[in-house]
């Protein structure tokens, strides 16, 4: 990690994570497709094998999306009394789209923070 500081300028982990960019150089892409992490950065060659987001982002996404979609559906039902078919047409695509978008953002953020803090999955700092 020390050689990274000498060769690459510091990258803001929040900006890189939200944009889905490499946590070391800030230029290469972190994702190969929608949610799959690339094996390595195409720009600086950083090996992404350290990246393990696990289920952390998904738990938060479920809570956030559930709160937003259920709240909006209840508000629409109380104020407009929409038929059930219209609820499905409105809220199912919103929940899927918002869920995928937020999962990508939070997964990228978690991976860039893992890199910045030199956190490796499965390792416990025993002091």
C-alpha positions as CSV (number, residue, x, y, z in Angstrom):
1,X,0.0,0.0,0.0
2,X,2.9,2.4,0.6
3,X,4.1,2.1,-3.0
4,X,0.6,3.0,-4.1
5,X,0.9,6.4,-2.3
6,X,4.2,7.1,-4.1
7,X,2.9,6.2,-7.6
8,X,-0.7,7.3,-7.4
9,X,-2.3,10.5,-6.0
10,X,-4.8,9.9,-3.3
11,X,-8.3,9.1,-4.5
12,X,-11.4,10.1,-2.6
13,X,-13.0,6.7,-1.7
14,X,-16.6,8.2,-1.6
15,X,-16.3,9.7,-5.1
16,X,-14.6,6.6,-6.6
17,X,-17.1,4.2,-4.9
18,X,-20.1,6.1,-6.1
19,X,-18.8,6.3,-9.6
20,X,-17.7,2.7,-9.6
21,X,-14.0,3.5,-10.3
22,X,-10.7,1.9,-9.1
23,X,-9.9,2.8,-5.5
24,X,-6.2,3.2,-6.3
25,X,-6.1,5.3,-9.5
26,X,-9.6,6.5,-9.8
27,X,-9.6,5.9,-13.5
28,X,-10.3,2.2,-14.3
29,X,-13.7,0.6,-13.8
30,X,-14.5,-1.4,-10.7
31,X,-17.4,-3.3,-12.2
32,X,-17.7,-5.7,-15.1
33,X,-21.4,-5.3,-15.9
34,X,-23.9,-4.2,-13.4
35,X,-22.7,-5.7,-10.1
36,X,-19.8,-8.1,-10.9
37,X,-16.4,-6.9,-9.7
38,X,-13.7,-7.0,-12.4
39,X,-10.6,-9.2,-11.7
40,X,-8.3,-6.2,-11.9
41,X,-8.2,-2.5,-12.9
42,X,-7.7,-2.0,-16.6
43,X,-5.9,1.3,-16.0
44,X,-3.4,0.6,-13.1
45,X,-3.6,-3.2,-12.8
46,X,-4.7,-3.3,-9.2
47,X,-5.9,-6.8,-8.3
48,X,-9.4,-6.7,-7.0
49,X,-9.2,-10.1,-5.2
50,X,-9.3,-8.2,-1.9
51,X,-12.7,-6.9,-2.7
52,X,-15.4,-8.7,-0.7
53,X,-18.5,-6.6,-0.2
54,X,-20.5,-9.6,1.2
55,X,-24.1,-9.0,2.2
56,X,-23.5,-5.6,3.8
57,X,-24.7,-3.4,1.0
58,X,-27.7,-5.5,0.2
59,X,-29.0,-5.3,3.8
60,X,-29.0,-1.6,3.8
61,X,-30.5,-1.4,0.3
62,X,-33.4,-3.7,1.3
63,X,-34.1,-1.4,4.3
64,X,-33.9,1.8,2.4
65,X,-35.8,0.7,-0.7
66,X,-38.4,-1.0,1.4
67,X,-39.0,2.2,3.4
68,X,-39.2,4.3,0.3
69,X,-41.4,2.1,-1.8
70,X,-43.8,1.0,0.9
71,X,-44.1,4.6,2.1
72,X,-44.9,5.8,-1.4
73,X,-47.3,3.0,-2.0
74,X,-49.2,3.7,1.2
75,X,-49.3,7.4,0.5
76,X,-50.6,6.7,-3.0
77,X,-53.2,4.3,-1.7
78,X,-54.5,6.7,1.0
79,X,-54.6,9.7,-1.2
80,X,-55.7,8.3,-4.5
81,X,-57.0,4.7,-3.9
82,X,-55.2,3.2,-6.8
83,X,-56.3,-0.2,-8.1
84,X,-54.0,-3.1,-7.3
85,X,-52.7,-3.7,-10.9
86,X,-51.5,0.0,-10.9
87,X,-49.7,-0.5,-7.7
88,X,-47.8,-3.4,-9.2
89,X,-47.0,-1.5,-12.4
90,X,-45.7,1.4,-10.3
91,X,-43.9,-0.1,-7.3
92,X,-42.3,-3.3,-8.6
93,X,-40.2,-1.7,-11.3
94,X,-39.3,1.1,-8.9
95,X,-38.2,-1.3,-6.2
96,X,-36.1,-3.4,-8.7
97,X,-34.5,-0.3,-10.3
98,X,-33.8,1.5,-7.1
99,X,-32.5,-1.7,-5.5
100,X,-30.0,-2.4,-8.3
101,X,-28.8,1.2,-8.5
102,X,-28.3,1.5,-4.7
103,X,-26.6,-1.9,-4.5
104,X,-24.0,-0.9,-7.1
105,X,-23.3,2.4,-5.3
106,X,-23.0,0.9,-1.9
107,X,-21.0,-2.1,-3.1
108,X,-18.5,0.3,-4.8
109,X,-18.3,2.5,-1.7
110,X,-17.7,-0.5,0.5
111,X,-14.9,-1.9,-1.7
112,X,-13.2,1.5,-2.0
113,X,-13.3,1.9,1.8
114,X,-11.9,-1.6,2.2
115,X,-8.9,-0.6,0.0
116,X,-8.4,2.8,1.7
117,X,-8.4,1.3,5.2
118,X,-6.3,-1.8,4.1
119,X,-9.1,-4.1,5.3
120,X,-8.9,-7.7,4.1
121,X,-11.8,-10.1,4.4
122,X,-11.3,-12.8,6.9
123,X,-8.5,-11.1,8.8
124,X,-9.0,-10.0,12.3
125,X,-6.7,-7.4,13.9
126,X,-5.8,-8.9,17.2
127,X,-3.8,-5.9,18.4
